[in-house]
Amino acid sequence: MTKKSYFISIFPEIFETALRIGITKKALINKIVDFETINPISFLKDKERLDDVPFGGGPGMLMKANPLVDAIDFCKAKAEKKTKVIYVSPQGKLFDQSLSKELANEKELIFLCGRYEGIDNRVLDSRVDLEISLGNFVLSGGELAALAIHDSICRHYEGFLGDQKSLVEETFVNNLLEYPQFTKPRQSEYGKVPEVLLSGDHKKISNWRKKQALGKTFLNRRDLIERSKLKSEDIEILEEFLSELGYDSDRIIDLLNEIR
Ligand code: SAH
């Protein structure tokens, strides 16, 4: 079953360029995904402008409601009835891996990309189902956010990835970052591949990976560690990780107390 996305944007060429390469190009050829770009400018009448100044004053211009609503309705008429309209915006719910997985269940999605200072709020009130943010920063337009969100959703589609198992061990699964990985050569000017990965001992390899994943998550993303209830054996593994990194035992106790 092909999954289709509609991108409403005044810069459709961004999607044409970004999606017709690499793994998405392959998925388009194999009909796993499909996409269509819709330029709201084509819904303007005569010499009407797409943007105008905000009522009440303030800097910049806003995208007017009617061309955006017309563009959305055009997509909705083509798509299945219950298709969700997503407005990508810094004011939306923060996008994450679980929302990505949830949205991958939808057969079709409509992405609305803002520009300038954003859009007339009546579009949100009357047509938008979900407002989603890529992160706590402001972009100049919604295109890169929509592409990033779409790319992440695609990874969940059956047949999109070369090996579906990639999804199981990936970063953010179980609130952990992925373990470090290495490929050929075994030894180079940049260092050696950890001995354990060459051992062929699957149990040892999986223990090592668990330790590295826990350790990296602890160092870089304490917020994820705090969310995932660690078992006492995980704490022991972390202790080992930190001691191998050269932390002294008092420091390790202090650090681990912060997450207990
Ligand atoms: N004045 C607005 C920001 C407008 S940025 C405000 O203060 O909220 C212009 C457009 O870029 C927005 O309409 C939105 O579609 C997009 N955009 C900016 N930051 C984004 C983010 N973090 N996530 C998703 N879309 C974003």
Residues whose N, C-alpha, C, O or C-beta is under 5 A from the ligand:
A	BS01	SAH	V88 S89 P90 L112 C113 G114 R115 Y116 E117 G118 I119 I132 S133 L134 G135 F137 V138 L139 S140 G141 G142 A145
